[in-house]
Amino acid sequence: MSVEFIGFITNNYSSETVVRSGPVLDPPYIETVAKAHELAGFDRALLAFHSTTPDALQVAQHVLTITKSLKVMIAQRPGFTAPTLLARQLATLDQFYGGRVSLHVITGGNAIELRQDGNTLDDKDERYARTNEFLDVVRLEWTSEKPFNYSGKYYNVENGFSQVKPLQKGGIYTFVGGGSDAAIEVAGKHADTFALWGESYAQVRDVTARVRAAAAKYGRPAPRFSLSVRPILADTEEKAWKKADAILERATSLQDKTGYRRPNYATDGAKRLLALADQGTRIDKRLWTEIAKLTGANSNTTALVGTPEQVAEVFGDYYDLGISHFLIRGFDPLVDAIDYGRELIPLTRQLIAARDAQRGVAAE
């Protein structure tokens, strides 16, 4: 099973420890980070979605234009763009840029934020039911060789058809994220890869088993699995933990300026990370939960702390549990992306290739 590294391209220079000083949409910064990811050996990069931020679809197009091989993972929320239209937009990009497009489906756990885009479905299970229909239609638009009809509760299409198909046969590669039972059901039916946050070994075993069972219900092979985590690296373990403590201290002192404060709600995924944080600050070998606890786990906020060799070893452990995609980003987004490319990414690839060779597993 091949391993893939996914980065994260922010719209500007900011994080839990960096107060934005430039514009909200900073093209030179985006271009620099995109090229750094490509040179560092990342396979693709995530472009995130939020109800108040620049449009990920257009940012992704710019990233594709200024890179040669880096793939993009475009986050989109069902319910705000017609599925037929989004399918054609993504297929068109995929044709223009050599099959480098993937879709990351985020249904959204915060009903208050979703209302900023005009959402009227406050019930999360109902939003996932809408996501299920949305992806039904998207897939038909990508694959149907003749006009199709679709009749659902949320979408009705008559003689739907797209003249442009994705360059990728069978449709654009699709990631599905979410922590609820409804999310897992949708992933079982639609996901090529299911995206987890940085959870414990036990949590990964639990979630992957549930997703595999959901896929089996639909007669599908199990999707692949992605883990999102924030590596904190140094040349000794002691220095790495001191670096983590300094990150926590800075993130705490800057909360009022960065906005990364604990919200008054928690998604199902956040609840899982907060439950993990309640078990301790260091889980398993080196999973660190302090930033998740500080911010309410409002995004992927657990970290792996250690030397590049030590963190690569933990990635190998997750790989043995079925994880094949690692979404990694640092607290200093540009510098850390470059740093990951120096040792962590090549070391992990070497370690996993060696393990596969010992088992007689051919790389895909």
HUSULSUL-V360005 format. One record per residue. N is the residue number from 1. RES is the residue in one small letter. OMEGA is omega in degrees with one decimal (* if undefined). BURIAL is + if it has 16 or more other ideal C-beta (glycine too) atoms within 10 Angstrom, else -. Layout:
# HUSULSUL-V360005
N/RES/OMEGA/BURIAL, N/RES/OMEGA/BURIAL
This chain:
# HUSULSUL-V360005
1/m/-178.7/-, 2/s/178.8/-, 3/v/-177.8/+, 4/e/175.9/+, 5/f/-179.3/+, 6/i/176.2/+, 7/g/-176.9/+, 8/f/-179.4/+, 9/i/178.2/+, 10/t/-178.9/+, 11/n/-178.9/+, 12/n/-178.8/+, 13/y/-179.9/+, 14/s/176.2/+, 15/s/176.5/+, 16/e/-177.5/+, 17/t/-178.3/+, 18/v/177.4/+, 19/v/-179.5/-, 20/r/177.0/+, 21/s/179.7/-, 22/g/-179.5/-, 23/p/177.8/-, 24/v/174.9/-, 25/l/-172.6/-, 26/d/-175.1/+, 27/p/179.5/-, 28/p/178.8/-, 29/y/178.3/+, 30/i/-179.0/+, 31/e/179.9/+, 32/t/-178.9/+, 33/v/179.7/+, 34/a/-179.6/+, 35/k/177.1/-, 36/a/177.9/+, 37/h/-179.7/+, 38/e/-178.7/+, 39/l/-177.9/-, 40/a/177.2/+, 41/g/173.8/-, 42/f/178.0/+, 43/d/179.4/+, 44/r/-179.6/+, 45/a/179.2/+, 46/l/168.7/+, 47/l/-169.8/+, 48/a/-179.8/+, 49/f/171.7/+, 50/h/-174.1/+, 51/s/-177.0/+, 52/t/-172.9/-, 53/t/178.5/-, 54/p/-174.6/+, 55/d/-176.0/-, 56/a/-178.5/+, 57/l/-179.0/+, 58/q/176.1/-, 59/v/179.0/+, 60/a/178.7/+, 61/q/178.9/+, 62/h/178.1/+, 63/v/178.7/+, 64/l/-178.1/+, 65/t/-173.2/-, 66/i/174.0/-, 67/t/-177.4/+, 68/k/-174.3/-, 69/s/-177.3/-, 70/l/175.4/+, 71/k/177.5/+, 72/v/179.3/+, 73/m/-169.4/+, 74/i/178.6/+, 75/a/177.8/+, 76/q/177.7/+, 77/r/175.1/+, 78/p/176.1/+, 79/g/-175.7/+, 80/f/172.2/-, 81/t/178.0/-, 82/a/-177.7/-, 83/p/177.9/+, 84/t/-179.4/+, 85/l/-179.8/-, 86/l/179.0/+, 87/a/179.8/+, 88/r/177.1/+, 89/q/-178.8/+, 90/l/178.4/+, 91/a/178.8/+, 92/t/176.5/+, 93/l/-178.2/+, 94/d/177.2/+, 95/q/-178.8/-, 96/f/-168.3/-, 97/y/166.9/+, 98/g/176.4/-, 99/g/-175.9/-, 100/r/-174.4/+, 101/v/168.2/+, 102/s/-176.5/+, 103/l/174.2/+, 104/h/-173.8/+, 105/v/179.5/+, 106/i/-177.2/+, 107/t/176.2/+, 108/g/-177.4/+, 109/g/-176.1/+, 110/n/-176.1/+, 111/a/-179.7/-, 112/i/178.5/-, 113/e/-178.3/-, 114/l/178.4/+, 115/r/177.4/-, 116/q/175.6/-, 117/d/176.5/-, 118/g/179.6/-, 119/n/179.4/+, 120/t/-179.3/-, 121/l/-179.6/+, 122/d/-179.9/-, 123/d/-174.7/-, 124/k/179.7/+, 125/d/178.2/-, 126/e/176.5/-, 127/r/177.4/+, 128/y/174.6/+, 129/a/175.8/+, 130/r/177.4/+, 131/t/179.3/+, 132/n/178.5/+, 133/e/179.2/+, 134/f/-178.3/+, 135/l/171.5/+, 136/d/-176.2/+, 137/v/178.5/+, 138/v/-178.2/+, 139/r/177.1/+, 140/l/179.3/+, 141/e/-179.4/+, 142/w/-167.1/+, 143/t/-173.5/-, 144/s/179.8/-, 145/e/176.5/-, 146/k/-179.8/-, 147/p/-176.9/-, 148/f/172.8/-, 149/n/177.4/-, 150/y/-179.5/+, 151/s/179.8/-, 152/g/178.2/-, 153/k/-172.9/-, 154/y/-177.8/+, 155/y/174.5/+, 156/n/-176.7/-, 157/v/176.7/+, 158/e/179.4/-, 159/n/177.1/-, 160/g/180.0/+, 161/f/175.3/-, 162/s/175.8/+, 163/q/179.8/-, 164/v/176.9/+, 165/k/175.7/+, 166/p/173.4/+, 167/l/177.5/+, 168/q/-178.6/+, 169/k/-179.4/-, 170/g/177.7/-, 171/g/-177.4/+, 172/i/-178.8/+, 173/y/-171.4/+, 174/t/172.3/+, 175/f/174.3/+, 176/v/177.4/+, 177/g/178.2/+, 178/g/-175.8/+, 179/g/-174.8/+, 180/s/175.2/+, 181/d/179.5/-, 182/a/178.0/+, 183/a/-179.3/+, 184/i/177.7/+, 185/e/178.1/+, 186/v/179.7/+, 187/a/179.1/+, 188/g/-178.5/+, 189/k/-166.2/+, 190/h/-168.0/+, 191/a/163.1/+, 192/d/172.8/+, 193/t/174.4/+, 194/f/-174.1/+, 195/a/173.8/+, 196/l/167.8/+, 197/w/-176.0/+, 198/g/-173.9/+, 199/e/-178.9/+, 200/s/177.0/+, 201/y/-178.1/+, 202/a/179.1/-, 203/q/178.6/+, 204/v/177.1/+, 205/r/-178.0/-, 206/d/-175.0/-, 207/v/-178.3/+, 208/t/177.4/+, 209/a/-179.9/-, 210/r/178.8/+, 211/v/178.2/+, 212/r/179.2/+, 213/a/178.8/-, 214/a/178.9/+, 215/a/-179.1/+, 216/a/178.3/-, 217/k/-179.8/-, 218/y/179.6/-, 219/g/-179.4/-, 220/r/169.6/-, 221/p/179.3/-, 222/a/174.4/+, 223/p/171.7/+, 224/r/-174.3/+, 225/f/179.6/+, 226/s/177.1/+, 227/l/-178.9/+, 228/s/-175.4/+, 229/v/-175.5/+, 230/r/180.0/+, 231/p/174.5/+, 232/i/-168.7/+, 233/l/170.1/+, 234/a/-174.8/+, 235/d/169.7/-, 236/t/179.4/-, 237/e/179.6/-, 238/e/179.5/-, 239/k/-179.7/-, 240/a/179.1/+, 241/w/174.7/+, 242/k/177.0/-, 243/k/177.9/+, 244/a/178.4/+, 245/d/179.2/-, 246/a/177.0/-, 247/i/178.6/+, 248/l/-179.7/+, 249/e/-179.0/-, 250/r/179.3/-, 251/a/178.7/+, 252/t/-176.2/-, 253/s/-175.1/-, 254/l/-174.4/+, 255/q/-178.0/-, 256/d/-178.8/-, 257/k/-178.9/-, 258/t/-177.8/+, 259/g/179.8/-, 260/y/179.5/+, 261/r/179.4/-, 262/r/-178.2/+, 263/p/-179.3/-, 264/n/177.2/-, 265/y/175.3/-, 266/a/174.6/+, 267/t/177.8/+, 268/d/177.6/-, 269/g/178.2/+, 270/a/178.8/+, 271/k/178.8/-, 272/r/179.0/+, 273/l/179.2/+, 274/l/175.0/+, 275/a/176.6/-, 276/l/179.9/+, 277/a/178.3/+, 278/d/179.0/-, 279/q/179.9/-, 280/g/-178.8/-, 281/t/179.3/-, 282/r/-175.6/-, 283/i/-177.6/+, 284/d/-176.2/+, 285/k/-173.3/-, 286/r/176.2/+, 287/l/-171.9/+, 288/w/-169.8/+, 289/t/-170.6/+, 290/e/-179.7/+, 291/i/175.2/+, 292/a/179.5/+, 293/k/-178.5/+, 294/l/-172.1/+, 295/t/-176.0/+, 296/g/179.8/+, 297/a/-175.6/+, 298/n/173.2/+, 299/s/179.0/+, 300/n/-168.0/+, 301/t/172.1/+, 302/t/-173.7/+, 303/a/168.8/+, 304/l/-171.4/+, 305/v/177.3/+, 306/g/174.1/+, 307/t/176.0/+, 308/p/179.5/+, 309/e/-178.7/-, 310/q/179.4/+, 311/v/175.9/+, 312/a/177.8/+, 313/e/178.3/+, 314/v/174.2/+, 315/f/176.1/+, 316/g/176.7/+, 317/d/179.3/-, 318/y/177.0/+, 319/y/178.5/+, 320/d/177.6/-, 321/l/176.8/-, 322/g/178.7/+, 323/i/179.3/+, 324/s/179.8/+, 325/h/178.0/+, 326/f/176.6/+, 327/l/-174.6/+, 328/i/173.9/+, 329/r/-176.6/+, 330/g/177.7/+, 331/f/168.0/+, 332/d/-162.3/-, 333/p/-177.0/+, 334/l/-177.3/+, 335/v/-177.7/-, 336/d/177.5/+, 337/a/177.8/+, 338/i/-178.7/+, 339/d/179.6/+, 340/y/-178.8/+, 341/g/-178.0/+, 342/r/-174.2/-, 343/e/-170.0/+, 344/l/-177.8/+, 345/i/179.6/+, 346/p/178.5/-, 347/l/-179.9/+, 348/t/178.4/+, 349/r/179.8/+, 350/q/-178.7/-, 351/l/-177.5/+, 352/i/176.4/+, 353/a/179.2/-, 354/a/178.9/-, 355/r/179.0/-, 356/d/179.9/+, 357/a/178.5/-, 358/q/-178.3/-, 359/r/-177.9/-, 360/g/-179.6/-, 361/v/178.5/-, 362/a/175.3/-, 363/a/-179.2/-, 364/e/*/-
